[in-house]
Amino acid sequence: MWRHTFRGLSENIWVNLLWFQLLWWLSILLADSARWPVLLLLVAHLLMHRHLFTEALVVVACGCAGFFVDSVLTFLGFFRFSPDSGLPPFWLFLLWLGFAATLRQGLKFFFGRWYLAMSLGAVAGAATYFAAAELGAVTLGWTDIESLLLLAAIWALLFPGLLWMSQTLGRRYV
């Protein structure tokens, strides 16, 4: 009954984007202390989706791809997290799952608009990491301009790549 009542709610663009903002702030401000609320938000997103299996596949596949990129940057010393174990924190993985959950809902406008996605990825992707650094969630290992250029280049490719991946997986399994 509950799932039927709220079915499709997490697919609403505005609900999805507001939900992700809550997840982002919890992750950045509370780090691993927010793991349970963030996990609950992720489960709620999936339960309120009309295509639970497909959405779960997209979220896991795209979230793991993004987390892999951040993991490589962490292992190379570009990102440093507190405490500095040399490993990316669990909250970052959950944050990536949350971002992946916006690709087919809140960010679907960018499907097929690849140059716009590249531009937005370069600007907003880099800005997000600088905001997280300002809030103390991460330390960037290079100067600001070097960090900006690297993150902009990565996100100019990563964002459209994740959109394409989510669209392809979503079409295949719906």
C-alpha positions in Angstrom: 0.0 0.0 0.0 2.7 2.5 1.0 4.8 1.9 -2.1 1.7 2.2 -4.3 0.7 5.5 -2.8 4.1 7.2 -3.3 5.0 5.3 -6.5 6.7 7.7 -9.0 7.2 10.5 -6.4 11.0 10.3 -6.6 10.8 10.7 -10.4 9.4 14.2 -10.0 12.1 16.6 -11.1 11.6 19.0 -8.2 11.2 16.3 -5.5 14.3 14.6 -6.9 16.5 17.7 -6.9 15.4 18.8 -3.5 15.9 15.3 -2.2 19.5 15.4 -3.6 20.2 18.7 -2.0 19.2 17.3 1.4 21.4 14.3 0.8 24.4 16.5 -0.3 24.2 18.7 2.7 23.9 15.8 5.1 26.9 14.1 3.5 29.1 17.2 3.3 28.3 18.6 6.8 28.0 15.4 8.8 30.2 13.0 6.7 30.0 9.4 8.0 27.7 10.5 10.8 25.0 10.9 8.2 25.3 7.4 6.8 22.0 6.1 8.1 19.9 9.1 7.1 21.5 9.1 3.7 21.0 5.3 3.3 17.3 5.8 4.2 17.0 8.6 1.6 18.5 6.3 -1.0 16.2 3.4 -0.1 13.2 5.8 -0.1 14.2 7.0 -3.6 14.2 3.5 -4.9 11.0 2.5 -3.2 9.2 5.5 -4.6 10.4 4.8 -8.2 8.1 3.1 -10.7 11.0 1.1 -12.1 12.8 0.0 -8.9 15.1 -2.6 -10.5 16.2 -0.4 -13.4 16.7 2.6 -11.1 18.7 0.5 -8.7 20.9 -0.7 -11.6 21.5 2.8 -12.9 22.2 4.2 -9.4 24.7 1.5 -8.5 26.4 1.5 -11.9 26.7 5.2 -12.3 27.5 5.8 -8.6 30.3 3.3 -8.8 31.7 4.9 -11.9 31.8 8.3 -10.3 33.1 6.9 -7.0 35.9 5.2 -9.0 37.0 8.5 -10.5 37.1 10.2 -7.1 38.9 7.1 -5.6 41.6 7.4 -8.3 42.0 11.1 -7.4 42.1 10.3 -3.7 44.8 7.6 -4.3 46.8 10.1 -6.3 46.7 12.6 -3.4 44.5 15.1 -5.2 41.7 14.7 -2.6 42.4 14.4 1.1 39.8 13.5 3.6 39.8 13.7 7.3 40.9 11.4 8.9 43.5 10.9 6.2 43.6 7.2 5.6 44.4 7.5 2.0 41.1 5.9 1.1 37.9 7.7 0.1 35.3 7.8 2.9 32.1 5.8 2.8 30.0 9.0 2.8 31.5 9.9 -0.6 30.3 6.6 -2.0 26.8 7.3 -0.7 26.9 10.8 -2.1 27.8 9.3 -5.5 24.8 7.0 -5.3 22.7 10.0 -4.5 24.0 11.9 -7.5 23.4 9.0 -9.7 19.8 8.9 -8.6 19.3 12.4 -10.1 20.5 11.5 -13.6 17.3 10.1 -15.0 15.0 12.4 -13.0 16.3 15.8 -12.0 19.0 16.1 -14.7 17.2 14.4 -17.6 16.9 17.7 -19.3 20.5 17.3 -20.4 19.9 14.0 -22.3 21.0 14.6 -25.8 22.3 18.1 -25.0 25.8 16.9 -24.8 27.7 20.2 -25.2 25.5 21.8 -22.6 26.1 18.8 -20.3 29.8 19.2 -20.9 29.7 22.9 -20.0 27.5 22.5 -17.0 29.7 19.5 -15.8 32.8 21.6 -16.1 31.4 24.5 -14.2 29.0 22.9 -11.6 31.1 19.8 -11.1 34.2 21.8 -10.2 32.1 24.3 -8.1 30.7 21.5 -6.0 34.1 20.3 -4.9 35.2 23.8 -4.1 32.0 24.2 -2.0 32.8 20.9 -0.2 36.3 22.1 0.4 35.1 25.4 1.8 32.9 23.5 4.2 35.8 21.3 5.3 34.6 18.0 3.8 37.7 17.6 1.5 41.1 19.2 1.0 42.2 19.8 -2.6 45.8 18.8 -3.1 46.7 21.3 -5.8 46.5 25.1 -6.1 43.0 26.5 -6.7 43.6 27.2 -10.4 45.2 23.7 -11.0 42.3 22.1 -9.1 39.7 24.1 -11.1 41.2 23.1 -14.4 41.5 19.4 -13.5 38.0 19.2 -12.1 36.5 21.1 -15.0 38.2 18.8 -17.5 37.1 15.6 -15.6 33.5 16.8 -15.2 33.2 18.0 -18.8 33.6 14.3 -19.7 32.2 12.6 -16.6 28.8 14.3 -16.5 27.8 13.6 -20.1 29.3 10.1 -19.8 27.1 9.4 -16.7 24.1 10.8 -18.4 24.7 8.5 -21.4 25.3 5.5 -19.2 22.1 6.1 -17.2 20.1 6.6 -20.4 21.5 3.5 -22.0 20.9 1.3 -18.9 17.5 2.8 -18.3 16.4 2.1 -21.8 17.7 -1.4 -21.8 16.0 -2.6 -18.7 12.6 -0.7 -18.6 
